[in-house]
Amino acid sequence: MQKLNQIVKYNYCSRSYLEGGVYYETERNIKMITKICEAIGQKRVIEFQYDNRFRVVEPYCVGESSRGNVVLRAYQIDGESSSGNPIGWRLYDISKLSNLEITSRKFSLIQPDYNPNDRGMVKIICNL
């Protein structure tokens, strides 16, 4: 749980921020990031809705994309996908997730093609 203890902080304005001064507008996003980082630290499978589809994933990394969005890099193991193939690596925009749940299911094997230095992110918030 690398940065979990330092992740959420609030300033005196109405905006919330994460360690390093990167701003994320909503308290909802802060809660999502914290919950996902907790799941990453415990290697727990998470479930959520994304683009009106149910997803079951192994979460690996949360960070900031080059567009400034907070994103989750995860390996989808079940559920639905717009591509028709529900298994594989995906990058999810955290602001589009809903009904996020940490399951009791753990994953112990790290996917062999996992790259902790994810090029889809300019800043890593938490990762395995």
BAFI-3210 file (N, C-alpha, C; in Angstrom, 3 decimals, decimal comma, padded with zeros to 6 digits):
// residues 128
n [1|2|3|4|5|6|7|8|9|10|11|12|13|14|15|16|17|18|19|20|21|22|23|24|25|26|27|28|29|30|31|32|33|34|35|36|37|38|39|40|41|42|43|44|45|46|47|48|49|50|51|52|53|54|55|56|57|58|59|60|61|62|63|64|65|66|67|68|69|70|71|72|73|74|75|76|77|78|79|80|81|82|83|84|85|86|87|88|89|90|91|92|93|94|95|96|97|98|99|100|101|102|103|104|105|106|107|108|109|110|111|112|113|114|115|116|117|118|119|120|121|122|123|124|125|126|127|128]
n.u [000,845|001,625|001,354|-000,936|-001,507|-000,913|-002,528|-005,123|-005,857|-007,019|-007,406|-007,854|-009,639|-012,417|-011,632|-010,286|-007,266|-004,619|-001,629|001,267|000,083|-001,717|-004,808|-008,154|-011,431|-013,783|-015,204|-016,165|-014,494|-012,090|-012,780|-013,204|-010,618|-009,182|-010,458|-009,936|-007,121|-006,783|-007,794|-005,868|-003,567|-004,246|-004,477|-007,026|-009,854|-011,967|-015,285|-017,401|-019,497|-019,160|-019,432|-022,103|-021,848|-021,162|-018,231|-015,500|-012,506|-008,912|-007,213|-004,410|-002,987|-003,265|-003,439|-002,496|-003,559|-002,176|-003,956|-004,871|-006,769|-007,881|-006,989|-007,512|-005,548|-006,197|-006,695|-009,100|-011,197|-013,676|-017,143|-018,619|-017,891|-017,398|-015,988|-016,484|-014,785|-014,239|-011,946|-008,757|-006,260|-007,184|-007,849|-009,322|-011,325|-011,599|-013,645|-015,823|-016,611|-018,931|-020,847|-018,819|-017,215|-015,254|-014,266|-014,267|-012,560|-009,265|-006,309|-003,394|-001,401|000,556|-000,245|001,588|002,385|002,283|003,169|004,715|005,560|003,688|002,970|000,717|000,204|001,082|001,670|001,953|-000,289|-000,943|000,189|000,854]
n.v [-001,180|001,382|004,391|004,838|005,809|008,488|009,492|010,933|014,266|017,407|020,767|024,210|025,326|024,808|022,778|019,511|017,647|015,420|013,852|015,557|017,646|017,443|018,171|017,076|017,343|016,419|015,127|012,593|011,409|011,374|009,577|007,272|006,837|006,371|004,044|002,236|002,189|001,025|-001,543|-002,334|-002,414|-004,563|-006,559|-007,224|-008,211|-006,069|-004,797|-003,063|-000,633|000,457|002,550|001,713|-001,018|-004,063|-004,775|-006,860|-006,794|-007,072|-004,813|-002,751|-000,307|003,159|006,361|009,525|010,507|011,596|013,453|014,546|013,211|011,052|007,738|004,167|001,358|-001,864|-005,425|-006,986|-009,562|-010,682|-010,137|-007,565|-006,101|-003,457|-004,116|-006,747|-008,668|-009,638|-010,117|-009,036|-006,337|-003,080|000,436|002,583|005,455|007,035|008,774|007,856|005,514|003,573|002,307|000,923|-001,811|-003,520|-006,779|-009,929|-011,579|-012,492|-011,826|-013,518|-014,041|-012,049|-010,532|-011,593|-009,715|-007,256|-003,871|-001,890|000,693|002,332|003,547|004,859|006,705|009,786|010,365|008,396|007,317|005,213|001,817|-001,675]
n.w [000,000|-001,087|-001,290|000,048|002,649|002,392|000,453|000,351|000,865|002,021|000,982|002,064|000,391|-001,874|-003,445|-003,820|-003,277|-004,288|-003,046|-004,059|-005,287|-007,417|-008,791|-008,254|-009,014|-007,631|-004,600|-004,823|-006,782|-005,324|-003,300|-004,843|-005,915|-003,555|-002,633|-004,729|-004,659|-002,187|-002,742|-004,638|-003,010|-001,409|-003,207|-004,310|-006,164|-008,048|-008,734|-011,013|-012,706|-016,026|-018,715|-018,883|-018,607|-016,897|-015,102|-014,125|-012,521|-012,100|-010,307|-011,065|-011,293|-010,592|-011,930|-013,437|-016,589|-019,775|-020,626|-018,350|-016,889|-014,240|-014,162|-014,297|-014,571|-015,408|-015,327|-017,002|-015,981|-016,149|-017,027|-019,066|-022,310|-024,629|-026,864|-027,207|-026,324|-023,231|-021,705|-020,666|-020,801|-019,759|-019,818|-017,685|-017,252|-014,270|-013,504|-014,870|-013,702|-011,793|-009,009|-007,610|-006,115|-003,744|-003,862|-002,031|-003,161|-003,983|-005,929|-006,773|-008,562|-010,636|-013,653|-016,453|-018,407|-017,216|-016,739|-014,525|-014,946|-016,394|-019,558|-020,291|-018,436|-016,919|-014,369|-011,524|-009,098|-007,325|-007,254|-008,055]
ca.u [000,000|002,676|001,069|-002,311|-001,616|-000,755|-003,259|-006,178|-005,675|-007,908|-006,910|-008,893|-010,580|-013,431|-011,041|-009,529|-006,082|-003,834|-000,206|001,936|-000,613|-002,574|-006,174|-009,280|-012,513|-014,893|-014,971|-016,472|-013,270|-011,139|-013,215|-012,953|-009,178|-008,795|-010,986|-009,196|-005,759|-006,904|-007,915|-004,560|-002,681|-004,654|-004,624|-008,412|-010,631|-013,039|-016,384|-018,002|-020,166|-018,403|-020,159|-023,315|-021,510|-020,599|-016,833|-014,798|-011,107|-007,786|-006,651|-002,951|-002,357|-004,073|-002,571|-003,016|-003,264|-001,624|-005,067|-005,218|-007,807|-007,426|-007,314|-007,197|-005,065|-006,660|-006,853|-010,487|-011,274|-015,055|-018,077|-018,947|-016,991|-017,919|-015,243|-016,939|-013,812|-014,173|-010,714|-007,571|-005,882|-008,037|-007,583|-010,634|-011,409|-012,229|-014,872|-016,913|-016,936|-019,997|-021,143|-017,543|-017,172|-014,098|-014,763|-013,437|-011,689|-007,901|-005,503|-002,031|-000,475|000,587|-000,298|002,978|002,725|002,064|004,287|004,465|005,882|002,659|003,144|-000,571|000,074|002,198|001,930|001,392|-000,821|-000,666|000,313|001,490]
ca.v [000,000|002,382|005,772|004,904|006,641|009,892|009,828|011,938|015,445|018,487|022,100|025,030|025,755|023,794|021,737|018,478|017,278|014,266|014,114|016,060|018,837|017,229|018,442|016,302|018,229|015,953|014,230|011,261|010,883|011,107|008,331|006,182|006,612|005,770|002,677|001,421|002,010|000,036|-002,849|-002,636|-002,780|-005,868|-007,449|-007,684|-007,993|-005,084|-004,828|-001,748|-000,345|001,389|002,657|000,899|-002,446|-004,617|-005,201|-007,492|-006,576|-007,047|-003,461|-002,724|001,002|004,364|007,490|010,630|010,352|012,792|014,411|015,084|012,404|009,976|006,488|002,885|000,283|-003,100|-006,592|-007,428|-011,024|-011,114|-009,046|-007,202|-005,161|-002,953|-004,775|-008,127|-009,522|-009,099|-010,459|-008,331|-005,052|-001,938|001,697|003,136|006,798|006,865|009,576|007,137|004,315|003,668|001,074|000,256|-002,686|-004,385|-008,120|-010,693|-012,386|-011,977|-012,372|-013,651|-014,004|-010,792|-010,817|-011,568|-008,561|-006,019|-002,929|-000,912|002,028|002,454|004,700|005,546|007,634|010,710|010,371|007,230|007,602|003,971|000,668|-002,872]
ca.w [000,000|-001,202|-000,958|000,535|003,841|002,071|-000,756|000,381|001,695|001,598|001,283|002,671|-000,641|-002,162|-004,282|-003,123|-004,026|-003,888|-002,812|-005,252|-005,735|-008,580|-008,347|-008,770|-008,638|-006,812|-003,474|-005,336|-007,400|-004,252|-002,647|-005,790|-005,965|-002,284|-002,590|-005,703|-004,145|-001,112|-003,415|-005,222|-001,917|-000,881|-004,359|-004,339|-007,382|-007,900|-009,704|-011,202|-013,969|-016,865|-019,988|-018,726|-018,656|-015,670|-015,270|-013,005|-012,891|-011,166|-010,437|-010,968|-011,233|-010,734|-012,220|-014,238|-018,014|-020,414|-020,780|-017,035|-016,242|-013,366|-014,846|-013,683|-015,446|-014,790|-016,185|-016,887|-015,925|-016,367|-017,267|-020,440|-022,964|-025,906|-027,937|-027,326|-025,648|-021,873|-021,006|-021,121|-020,215|-020,069|-019,136|-017,353|-016,697|-012,952|-013,406|-015,539|-012,935|-010,797|-008,254|-007,332|-004,944|-003,544|-003,552|-001,097|-004,025|-004,138|-007,023|-006,272|-009,703|-011,390|-015,085|-016,921|-019,245|-016,463|-016,724|-013,471|-015,471|-017,420|-020,461|-020,423|-017,314|-016,718|-012,932|-010,847|-007,760|-006,580|-008,143|-007,503]
c.u [000,891|002,303|-000,293|-002,453|-001,499|-001,644|-004,224|-005,843|-006,629|-007,235|-008,078|-009,884|-011,606|-012,879|-010,265|-008,294|-005,437|-002,399|000,460|001,215|-001,466|-004,025|-007,192|-010,530|-013,511|-014,450|-015,229|-015,221|-012,224|-011,492|-012,951|-011,466|-008,714|-009,228|-010,216|-007,769|-005,750|-006,978|-006,583|-003,606|-002,979|-004,771|-006,016|-009,071|-011,699|-014,069|-016,937|-018,768|-019,304|-019,070|-021,373|-023,057|-020,842|-019,197|-016,318|-013,324|-010,150|-007,151|-005,132|-002,375|-003,397|-003,105|-003,269|-002,599|-002,677|-002,697|-005,509|-006,318|-007,169|-007,913|-006,855|-006,716|-005,420|-006,734|-008,273|-010,541|-012,676|-015,918|-018,270|-017,907|-017,604|-017,209|-015,717|-015,991|-013,621|-012,872|-009,553|-007,346|-006,797|-007,547|-008,939|-010,494|-012,205|-013,546|-016,068|-017,297|-018,114|-020,181|-019,886|-017,629|-015,858|-014,647|-013,852|-012,418|-010,324|-007,273|-004,057|-001,008|-000,580|000,596|001,105|003,351|002,432|003,332|004,006|004,817|004,971|002,836|001,841|-000,775|001,316|002,569|001,231|000,939|-000,591|-000,597|000,880|002,972]
c.v [001,244|003,767|005,933|005,824|008,126|010,342|010,993|013,048|016,503|019,817|022,932|025,582|024,655|022,655|020,758|018,154|016,028|014,707|014,546|017,252|018,670|017,351|017,546|016,914|017,681|015,053|012,786|010,628|010,540|009,786|007,123|005,831|005,896|004,314|001,752|001,176|001,018|-001,371|-003,268|-003,119|-004,160|-006,934|-008,084|-007,303|-006,943|-005,269|-003,418|-001,712|000,664|001,395|001,722|-000,595|-002,852|-005,143|-005,842|-007,459|-006,798|-005,662|-003,465|-001,336|002,107|005,509|008,552|010,425|011,646|013,855|014,992|014,329|011,395|008,677|005,277|001,940|-001,020|-004,206|-007,109|-008,949|-011,555|-009,886|-008,807|-006,223|-004,711|-003,622|-006,210|-009,112|-008,993|-009,363|-009,636|-007,006|-003,952|-000,730|002,366|004,540|006,689|007,634|008,882|005,840|004,590|002,306|000,245|-000,551|-003,447|-005,742|-008,783|-011,547|-011,726|-012,550|-012,400|-013,586|-012,656|-011,171|-010,628|-010,345|-007,226|-005,167|-001,871|000,523|002,325|003,713|005,461|006,592|008,511|010,800|009,162|007,656|006,395|002,829|-000,519|-002,792]
c.w [000,000|-000,683|-000,300|001,738|003,535|000,933|-000,588|001,365|001,176|001,890|001,811|001,656|-000,855|-003,003|-003,422|-003,940|-003,461|-003,686|-004,117|-005,857|-006,983|-008,117|-009,040|-008,171|-007,620|-005,674|-003,897|-005,958|-006,350|-003,570|-003,545|-005,815|-004,698|-002,213|-003,543|-005,219|-002,986|-001,707|-004,030|-004,129|-001,339|-001,964|-004,389|-005,662|-007,076|-009,010|-009,815|-012,523|-014,720|-018,232|-019,998|-018,878|-017,348|-015,951|-013,980|-013,374|-011,733|-011,328|-010,218|-010,722|-011,388|-010,969|-013,030|-015,686|-018,568|-020,654|-019,447|-016,321|-015,302|-013,982|-014,036|-014,763|-014,732|-015,822|-015,974|-016,982|-016,177|-016,625|-018,754|-020,996|-024,276|-027,086|-028,167|-026,664|-024,231|-021,130|-021,568|-020,423|-020,694|-019,278|-018,937|-016,784|-015,392|-012,854|-014,053|-014,820|-012,012|-010,140|-007,983|-006,043|-004,921|-003,146|-002,511|-001,856|-004,195|-005,402|-006,548|-007,396|-010,392|-012,868|-015,665|-017,756|-018,548|-016,456|-015,657|-013,867|-016,656|-018,257|-020,693|-019,342|-017,196|-015,248|-012,335|-009,450|-006,854|-007,583|-007,391|-007,748]
res [m|q|k|l|n|q|i|v|k|y|n|y|c|s|r|s|y|l|e|g|g|v|y|y|e|t|e|r|n|i|k|m|i|t|k|i|c|e|a|i|g|q|k|r|v|i|e|f|q|y|d|n|r|f|r|v|v|e|p|y|c|v|g|e|s|s|r|g|n|v|v|l|r|a|y|q|i|d|g|e|s|s|s|g|n|p|i|g|w|r|l|y|d|i|s|k|l|s|n|l|e|i|t|s|r|k|f|s|l|i|q|p|d|y|n|p|n|d|r|g|m|v|k|i|i|c|n|l]
***
